[in-house]
Amino acid sequence: MAPTSHTGGSPNEGGKTVLFTGGGGAGSEAMHRLLRDRYDVHFGDADPEAKPYGVPARRWHMIPMASAPEFIDRLGRLCRGLGVDLLVPGVDEELLPISMARDTLPCDVLLPPAEFVATHLDKLASHALLKAQALPTPDTEPLAARRTVRLPCVVKPRRGRGSRDVAIVHTEQELQAHVVHCRRPPDDFIVQELLQGQEYTVMVAADRDGRLRAVVPVRVDVKRGITLRAETDADQAVIAACAAIHAEHPVAGCFNVQAIKTAAGSVKPFEINPRISTTACLALAAGVDFIGLYLGAGSVPAESPGGLAPYRNHLRLRRSWHNEFRT
């Protein structure tokens, strides 16, 4: 895909106000920097010390943990007070409560429907759905009922994020030791076929009507829980595989696909995250304003292949740290 300017965004597009939750995440500083001239951008987080350097204090807001009984009420009041037009949830634990309460919130929500969210937060249910739709996916089973997944394999929690308690194990002893070390019951774990190849994390973005507007593959070079070094890579096989997932279940909003492209050229998604990822800032920097596309403010050139938004290919992301000292 040819390089292009940002799609869907003149400065402060229509005066829209956007609130991101999970504001302490790795991508928030870049989101603020890239979006502040187009939208009135705010960030919410349950950790008062998590504010990224560069995000102004007036744009930083405390919200309760998703498990708190007052979470939805407080979030709704914050959205009303700020005049939020679009809420962008970024924390797994928040997704289902927000998706189920979206009709009570005073703003639109950049999130797929509750059914989609619930299915893909459960990695075993997600695998079962892809398999039922005849889409490629690595063999995946509950740990307690493992039959076909062979060692070495990946063991991970059935529900979880950020590579927490995820490991590659080579022996039965390693597998059992990992479960014990994580202090979780065996029923909490799944085992998954170990795929060899290049890892991708892919933004899939649709508008309010569920029309696919962008697919942005990011080749992962270095990952430590979150992606540290990566590059946009318009690999047509990866784009086709992710577009096929959306075609089977067209949903509004954004979701993220994690996949492996094998040496033989097959693409197998191993996780679907029903939200934006921390690499969404790279897609944005490359020219895809997923907010504008969702709101209908962004346009896609008529000549774009597949009707998808073009973006700058081979744009690299390198994450480093800012050390902040305060009294």
C-alpha positions in Angstrom: 0.0 0.0 0.0 1.3 3.4 -0.9 2.2 6.0 1.7 -0.5 8.5 2.4 -1.4 11.3 4.8 -3.7 10.5 7.8 -7.1 9.4 6.8 -10.2 11.0 8.2 -9.1 13.9 10.2 -8.9 17.7 10.0 -7.7 19.3 13.2 -10.3 18.9 16.0 -12.6 17.1 13.7 -16.1 18.3 14.5 -15.0 19.2 18.0 -15.2 15.5 19.0 -14.0 14.5 22.5 -12.4 11.1 22.9 -11.7 9.3 26.2 -9.3 6.3 26.3 -9.4 4.0 29.3 -6.2 2.1 30.3 -4.6 5.5 30.0 -1.4 4.3 31.6 -0.7 1.9 28.7 2.4 1.9 26.5 0.6 3.6 23.6 -1.1 6.5 25.4 1.7 9.0 25.1 1.8 8.5 21.3 -2.0 8.6 21.0 -2.1 12.0 22.7 0.7 13.3 20.5 -0.8 12.0 17.3 -4.5 12.9 18.0 -4.4 16.2 20.0 -4.6 18.3 16.9 -7.7 16.5 15.7 -9.7 15.7 18.8 -10.1 16.7 22.4 -8.3 13.7 23.8 -8.5 12.5 27.4 -7.3 9.4 29.3 -8.7 7.5 32.3 -6.9 5.0 34.5 -7.4 3.4 38.0 -3.8 4.0 38.9 -3.1 7.6 39.8 0.6 7.2 39.2 0.3 5.7 35.8 0.0 9.0 33.8 2.5 8.9 30.9 5.0 11.7 30.6 3.7 14.1 28.0 0.0 13.7 28.8 -1.1 17.0 30.5 -2.6 16.7 33.9 -5.9 18.2 32.7 -6.3 15.3 30.3 -5.7 12.7 33.0 -8.7 11.3 35.0 -9.1 8.7 37.7 -11.6 6.0 37.2 -12.4 2.9 39.4 -11.2 -0.6 38.7 -13.5 -2.5 36.5 -14.4 -4.8 39.4 -15.7 -2.0 41.5 -19.5 -1.8 41.8 -19.5 1.9 40.9 -17.3 1.5 37.8 -20.0 2.1 35.1 -21.7 4.9 37.1 -18.4 6.8 37.7 -17.3 6.2 34.1 -20.7 7.5 32.8 -20.4 10.6 35.0 -16.9 11.3 33.8 -18.1 11.0 30.1 -21.0 13.4 30.8 -18.7 15.9 32.6 -16.2 16.0 29.8 -18.8 15.9 27.0 -17.3 12.7 25.6 -18.4 11.7 22.1 -16.4 8.4 21.9 -15.2 6.1 24.6 -12.3 3.8 23.7 -11.8 1.0 26.2 -8.4 -0.4 26.4 -8.4 -2.9 29.4 -9.7 -6.4 29.1 -11.4 -6.4 32.5 -13.4 -3.4 31.4 -14.6 -4.6 28.0 -17.5 -6.8 29.0 -19.0 -4.4 31.6 -18.8 -1.5 29.2 -20.2 -3.5 26.2 -23.1 -4.7 28.3 -23.8 -1.2 29.6 -23.2 0.8 26.5 -26.8 1.8 26.1 -26.7 3.5 29.4 -23.6 5.5 28.7 -23.9 9.1 27.3 -21.5 8.5 24.4 -20.6 6.1 21.6 -18.2 3.2 22.4 -15.5 2.0 20.1 -16.0 -1.6 20.9 -17.5 -4.7 19.2 -20.9 -6.1 20.5 -21.0 -7.9 23.9 -21.3 -11.3 22.3 -18.1 -10.8 20.3 -16.3 -9.4 23.3 -17.3 -12.3 25.6 -16.3 -15.0 23.0 -12.9 -13.6 22.3 -12.0 -12.8 25.9 -12.3 -16.6 26.3 -9.4 -18.1 24.3 -10.9 -21.5 24.2 -14.3 -20.2 22.9 -12.5 -18.0 20.4 -10.6 -21.0 19.0 -13.9 -23.0 18.8 -15.6 -20.2 16.9 -12.7 -19.9 14.4 -12.7 -23.6 13.9 -16.5 -23.7 13.4 -16.1 -21.0 10.8 -13.5 -23.1 9.0 -10.9 -20.4 9.6 -7.2 -21.4 10.3 -6.3 -21.6 13.9 -3.7 -23.6 15.9 -4.9 -26.7 17.7 -6.1 -25.6 21.1 -7.5 -27.6 24.1 -8.2 -27.3 27.8 -5.2 -28.4 29.7 -7.3 -30.8 31.8 -8.6 -32.5 28.7 -5.5 -32.4 26.5 -5.5 -35.1 23.8 -4.1 -33.9 20.5 -1.8 -30.9 21.3 1.7 -32.3 21.5 4.8 -31.0 23.3 6.4 -28.6 22.9 3.4 -26.4 23.2 2.2 -23.1 24.5 0.4 -23.0 27.9 -1.6 -20.0 28.8 -4.6 -18.9 30.9 -8.0 -19.3 29.2 -8.6 -15.6 30.1 -5.8 -13.1 30.4 -3.7 -10.5 28.7 -0.2 -9.1 28.4 1.5 -12.5 28.1 0.8 -13.1 31.8 1.4 -16.7 32.9 2.1 -17.7 29.2 4.9 -20.1 28.6 6.4 -22.5 26.0 6.9 -25.9 27.7 8.9 -28.8 26.3 8.1 -31.6 28.8 5.3 -32.8 31.1 7.4 -31.7 34.1 7.7 -28.2 32.7 4.0 -28.0 32.0 3.0 -29.1 35.5 5.6 -26.9 37.2 4.3 -23.9 35.2 0.8 -24.5 36.5 2.0 -24.8 40.1 4.2 -21.7 39.8 1.3 -19.6 38.5 -0.9 -20.7 41.5 -3.9 -21.2 39.3 -6.2 -24.3 39.1 -5.5 -26.5 36.0 -9.0 -25.7 34.7 -7.8 -22.1 34.1 -5.3 -23.1 31.5 -5.4 -24.1 27.8 -2.6 -25.6 25.7 -2.0 -24.6 22.2 0.0 -25.8 19.2 3.4 -24.2 19.1 3.6 -22.3 15.8 6.9 -21.5 14.2 7.2 -18.3 12.0 6.8 -14.6 12.0 4.4 -13.0 14.6 2.0 -10.3 13.6 -0.3 -8.1 15.5 -3.0 -6.7 13.3 -5.5 -3.8 13.7 -8.9 -4.6 12.2 -11.1 -1.4 12.1 -14.7 -1.0 11.0 -17.1 1.8 11.0 -20.3 2.1 13.0 -22.2 0.0 10.5 -19.6 -2.8 10.7 -18.1 -2.1 7.3 -14.4 -3.1 7.2 -12.4 0.1 6.7 -8.8 -0.9 7.6 -6.5 -3.9 8.2 -3.0 -2.9 9.4 -0.6 -5.8 9.9 2.4 -5.0 12.2 5.3 -7.4 12.1 6.5 -8.0 15.7 10.3 -7.9 16.1 10.7 -7.7 19.8 8.1 -8.4 22.4 8.2 -8.5 26.2 4.6 -8.7 27.2 3.9 -5.7 25.0 5.4 -5.1 21.6 8.7 -3.1 21.9 9.9 -3.1 18.3 7.7 -3.6 15.2 7.0 -2.5 11.7 4.0 -2.0 9.5 4.0 -4.8 6.9 1.3 -4.9 4.2 1.5 -8.7 3.8 -1.4 -9.7 1.6 -1.8 -13.1 3.2 -2.0 -11.6 6.7 -4.5 -9.0 5.5 -6.7 -11.6 3.7 -6.7 -13.8 6.8 -7.8 -11.0 9.1 -10.4 -9.7 6.6 -11.8 -13.2 6.5 -12.3 -13.2 10.3 -14.3 -9.9 10.0 -16.3 -11.3 7.0 -17.5 -14.2 9.1 -18.7 -11.9 11.9 -18.8 -8.3 10.7 -18.7 -6.1 13.8 -18.4 -2.3 14.4 -15.3 -0.9 16.1 -11.8 -2.3 16.3 -10.3 -5.6 17.3 -6.8 -6.9 17.3 -5.6 -10.2 15.8 -2.4 -11.9 16.9 -1.2 -14.4 14.3 1.8 -16.4 13.1 2.7 -16.6 9.4 4.6 -19.9 8.9 7.5 -20.5 6.6 5.0 -22.3 4.3 3.0 -19.1 4.0 -0.1 -20.0 6.0 -1.5 -17.5 8.5 -2.9 -18.8 11.8 -4.5 -16.4 14.3 -3.7 -17.6 17.8 -5.6 -14.8 19.7 -8.2 -12.2 19.0 -8.3 -9.2 21.4 -11.7 -7.4 21.1 -10.2 -4.0 21.6 -7.4 -1.8 20.3 -3.9 -2.8 21.2 -0.9 -0.9 22.3 0.3 -0.9 18.7 -2.7 1.0 17.5 -0.5 4.1 17.8 1.7 2.7 15.0 -1.3 2.2 12.7 -2.3 5.8 13.6 1.2 7.1 12.8 1.1 5.2 9.6 -2.0 7.0 8.4 -5.0 5.2 9.7 -7.2 7.3 11.9 -9.4 4.5 13.3 -11.5 7.0 15.3 -12.3 9.1 12.2 -13.1 5.9 10.2 -15.4 4.7 12.9 -17.2 8.0 13.3 -17.6 8.3 9.5 -15.4 11.4 9.3 -12.6 9.5 7.5 -12.6 8.7 3.8 -10.9 5.9 2.0 -9.7 6.6 -1.6 -11.8 4.9 -4.2 -8.7 3.3 -5.8 -7.6 1.6 -2.5 -7.4 -2.2 -2.8 -10.4 -3.9 -1.1 -11.8 -0.5 -0.1 -9.4 -0.4 2.8 -7.6 2.6 4.1 -4.0 3.0 2.8 -1.2 3.5 5.2 2.6 4.0 5.2 4.3 0.6 4.8 7.5 -0.3 6.7 7.0 2.4 9.3 9.0 1.2 12.4 8.0 1.5 16.1 10.8 1.5 18.7 9.7 1.9 22.3 12.1 3.3 24.8 11.5 4.7 28.3 11.4 8.1 29.9 12.7 8.3 33.5 10.7 10.8 35.4 11.9 12.1 38.9 9.4 13.8 41.1 9.2 15.1 44.7 
